[in-house]
Amino acid sequence: MSETILIAGAGIAGLMAAMALARDDRSVVVVDRDPPPPALSVDQAFDEWERKGVTQLRHSHVFLGRLIKLIRTQHPRLWTTLIESGARECSFGDALPPQLRARYRYAPGDEDMSFLFSRRTTLELIMRRYAATLPGVAFATEAGIRGVLTDGDRVTGLKVQIGGEMREMMADSVIDATGRTTQFPDWLGLNETVVDTSPAGILYFTRHYRLLDGAEEPSRDGPPGAGDLGYLKFGVFAADNRHFSITLAVPEIETDLRTAMLNPDVFDAVCREVPGTARWIDAARAEPASKVFGMGNLISLWRSYRKDDAPRVRNFYPIGDATLRTNPLYGRGCSVGAIMAHLLADIFAETADPAERLKRLETRTREELHPFYDLMAKQDAQAIRRARNEQMPGYKPRFRARVIKSFAEDAVGPASRGDIEVMRAVMRGFHMLENPTAWTKRFGIMARVMKAWATPKALKKNLYPPKPGPERAEMLRALGLAA
Ligand SMILES: Cc1cc2nc3c(=O)[nH]c(=O)nc-3n(C[C@H](O)[C@H](O)[C@H](O)COP(=O)(O)OP(=O)(O)OC[C@H]3O[C@@H](n4cnc5c(N)ncnc54)[C@H](O)[C@@H]3O)c2cc1C
């Protein structure tokens, strides 16, 4: 074997790294604390697969074009199996608002802007089975990593507990894909790896549902299945095998609402107040398939293992949530893990020098992903302010805030809903195929957006979505909570 690689963590980033690095002359061992996937159907796995290492496993997930493109082009057999297992592609054309869908014509590049609709358990189960078939890839399961083996600043392996026994697993390279709770900085004795962090400002609540026999999903032409009410964000996530989930994201400062939300009756009551979710959970259409899952402590975070242009550790490469966490609302985390995994595989093919490998990984990650991180942190700060203002009756936003809101709601919104070229340009950034603000630098696109802004509201009223849901006081009243 030319190289032995240990991947710590069999989540999305770890699996994508195994898939990208697999080669006949390499040994790639993926080490995970959780049991192996059960030999069950995807529906049974959703109910039964024990995955204590991934708290978010049963929260709503949607998968963006960038991830889909990587799977489809690099792992076509995996793509086919996913679709055969019930995961669904939602193409750019399918996802368009009704005004644009009716006159949609395919253009090259549209095929990169598909969503994949699937429960996270389904995606992970099928990916895991696929990765296990690749040359040189093996899994060590129920194997809790307890520390790292080092020689000076070089990582030489992992200390792993399997059953009651502590083992030493040696490697040329160690990849940290242990996710948001990584302990590697502590094990390596490296404080100050966090170079940036910002709050997401929300808590996540998710419930899964199953369509009743003979029932269909509501048409996409009705009230939108996703929206932002300021005091609450909501989203319907279509999934595989007649399942879907709804996520309600509640600002941290909405204490009464968030405390009540774990109660399934309250969760469903909120969904019934919002037209875009109410029609999905109609008792004639669907039944609950899970309890309400809640999750907090959602922050965005960026780490670096280099200082003053020098590595602080060698033979060690962090990817995915272990080094770059994003607010789940944007649906980017799995794409981030996949992008980093593929960057790392390219870099491994280019150079064997550990210092250079880490440098290239961090530099290219920053070039590719920092624009997304930066914009997200700004948008999250705005959303946190908006949630605070919602609690102040009669609050009037400042001029700058009003202009930003108007640009989003009266310019970009109507322009993209009415003009396929604007929609394409905006969605390329959304799907992480290019810098998320690249469209703002294209004269032709900005001219169309500004024209939409200048158009009087009466002339573009068909380009606004319907009111997404009740005002805060109305919702709290309906739930019997004090405003
Ligand atoms: C509520 C929520 C909703 C989200 N929704 C979306 C979405 O819609 N779309 C999207 O793309 N992303 C979404 N994300 C983000 C996405 O889930 C993460 O970015 C992604 O799972 C990160 O993958 P990872 O492999 O880095 O970490 P994880 O998937 O968390 O995997 C880490 C792995 O490491 C293992 N592990 C940890 N510690 C040890 C140890 N000591 N020993 C052995 N094994 C260990 C765990 O068992 C686990 O298998 C969401 C996140 C949250 C929190």
The ligand as an SDF file (V2000), in Angstrom:
LIG
                    3D

 53 58  0  0  0  0  0  0  0  0999 V2000
  -30.6240   20.6440   12.3170 C   0  0  0  0  0  0  0  0  0  0  0  0
  -29.7090   20.5470   11.1230 C   0  0  0  0  0  0  0  0  0  0  0  0
  -30.2460   20.5100    9.8440 C   0  0  0  0  0  0  0  0  0  0  0  0
  -29.3910   20.4540    8.7330 C   0  0  0  0  0  0  0  0  0  0  0  0
  -29.9070   20.4840    7.4610 N   0  0  0  0  0  0  0  0  0  0  0  0
  -29.0700   20.3990    6.4000 C   0  0  0  0  0  0  0  0  0  0  0  0
  -29.5670   20.3770    5.0700 C   0  0  0  0  0  0  0  0  0  0  0  0
  -30.7670   20.5230    4.8260 O   0  0  0  0  0  0  0  0  0  0  0  0
  -28.6810   20.2280    4.0370 N   0  0  0  0  0  0  0  0  0  0  0  0
  -27.3340   20.1160    4.2640 C   0  0  0  0  0  0  0  0  0  0  0  0
  -26.5690   19.9810    3.3010 O   0  0  0  0  0  0  0  0  0  0  0  0
  -26.8340   20.1710    5.5060 N   0  0  0  0  0  0  0  0  0  0  0  0
  -27.6570   20.2940    6.5770 C   0  0  0  0  0  0  0  0  0  0  0  0
  -27.1560   20.3120    7.8410 N   0  0  0  0  0  0  0  0  0  0  0  0
  -25.7120   20.2350    8.0200 C   0  0  0  0  0  0  0  0  0  0  0  0
  -25.2330   18.8020    7.9020 C   0  0  0  0  0  0  0  0  0  0  0  0
  -26.0260   17.9500    8.6980 O   0  0  0  0  0  0  0  0  0  0  0  0
  -23.7880   18.7430    8.3620 C   0  0  0  0  0  0  0  0  0  0  0  0
  -23.0780   19.7790    7.7540 O   0  0  0  0  0  0  0  0  0  0  0  0
  -23.1600   17.4170    7.9730 C   0  0  0  0  0  0  0  0  0  0  0  0
  -23.7670   16.3550    8.6400 O   0  0  0  0  0  0  0  0  0  0  0  0
  -21.6880   17.4500    8.3320 C   0  0  0  0  0  0  0  0  0  0  0  0
  -21.1340   16.2240    7.9960 O   0  0  0  0  0  0  0  0  0  0  0  0
  -19.8580   15.7170    8.7900 P   0  0  0  0  0  0  0  0  0  0  0  0
  -19.5270   14.4190    8.1810 O   0  0  0  0  0  0  0  0  0  0  0  0
  -18.8540   16.7940    8.8580 O   0  0  0  0  0  0  0  0  0  0  0  0
  -20.3760   15.4850   10.2960 O   0  0  0  0  0  0  0  0  0  0  0  0
  -21.4810   14.4890   10.8010 P   0  0  0  0  0  0  0  0  0  0  0  0
  -22.4370   14.1660    9.7510 O   0  0  0  0  0  0  0  0  0  0  0  0
  -21.9910   15.0860   12.0720 O   0  0  0  0  0  0  0  0  0  0  0  0
  -20.7000   13.1420   11.1120 O   0  0  0  0  0  0  0  0  0  0  0  0
  -19.7330   13.0350   12.1380 C   0  0  0  0  0  0  0  0  0  0  0  0
  -19.4210   11.5460   12.3310 C   0  0  0  0  0  0  0  0  0  0  0  0
  -18.3400   11.4220   13.2560 O   0  0  0  0  0  0  0  0  0  0  0  0
  -18.6360   10.3860   14.1840 C   0  0  0  0  0  0  0  0  0  0  0  0
  -17.8920   10.6740   15.4280 N   0  0  0  0  0  0  0  0  0  0  0  0
  -17.9370   11.8080   16.1610 C   0  0  0  0  0  0  0  0  0  0  0  0
  -17.1040   11.7160   17.2140 N   0  0  0  0  0  0  0  0  0  0  0  0
  -16.5200   10.4890   17.1450 C   0  0  0  0  0  0  0  0  0  0  0  0
  -15.5590    9.8060   17.9370 C   0  0  0  0  0  0  0  0  0  0  0  0
  -15.0100   10.3550   19.0240 N   0  0  0  0  0  0  0  0  0  0  0  0
  -15.2050    8.5620   17.5660 N   0  0  0  0  0  0  0  0  0  0  0  0
  -15.7120    7.9710   16.4490 C   0  0  0  0  0  0  0  0  0  0  0  0
  -16.6240    8.5820   15.6660 N   0  0  0  0  0  0  0  0  0  0  0  0
  -17.0100    9.8260   15.9980 C   0  0  0  0  0  0  0  0  0  0  0  0
  -20.1490   10.4400   14.3390 C   0  0  0  0  0  0  0  0  0  0  0  0
  -20.6790    9.2120   14.8110 O   0  0  0  0  0  0  0  0  0  0  0  0
  -20.5880   10.7710   12.9140 C   0  0  0  0  0  0  0  0  0  0  0  0
  -20.8010    9.6060   12.1640 O   0  0  0  0  0  0  0  0  0  0  0  0
  -27.9880   20.3980    8.9400 C   0  0  0  0  0  0  0  0  0  0  0  0
  -27.4640   20.4510   10.2320 C   0  0  0  0  0  0  0  0  0  0  0  0
  -28.3090   20.5300   11.3140 C   0  0  0  0  0  0  0  0  0  0  0  0
  -27.6940   20.6290   12.6800 C   0  0  0  0  0  0  0  0  0  0  0  0
  1  2  1  0
  2  3  1  0
  2 52  2  0
  3  4  2  0
  4  5  1  0
  4 50  1  0
  5  6  2  0
  6  7  1  0
  6 13  1  0
  7  8  2  0
  7  9  1  0
  9 10  1  0
 10 11  2  0
 10 12  1  0
 12 13  2  0
 13 14  1  0
 14 15  1  0
 14 50  1  0
 15 16  1  0
 16 17  1  0
 16 18  1  0
 18 19  1  0
 18 20  1  0
 20 21  1  0
 20 22  1  0
 22 23  1  0
 23 24  1  0
 24 25  2  0
 24 26  1  0
 24 27  1  0
 27 28  1  0
 28 29  2  0
 28 30  1  0
 28 31  1  0
 31 32  1  0
 32 33  1  0
 33 34  1  0
 33 48  1  0
 34 35  1  0
 35 36  1  0
 35 46  1  0
 36 37  1  0
 36 45  1  0
 37 38  2  0
 38 39  1  0
 39 40  1  0
 39 45  2  0
 40 41  1  0
 40 42  2  0
 42 43  1  0
 43 44  2  0
 44 45  1  0
 46 47  1  0
 46 48  1  0
 48 49  1  0
 50 51  2  0
 51 52  1  0
 52 53  1  0
M  END
$$$$
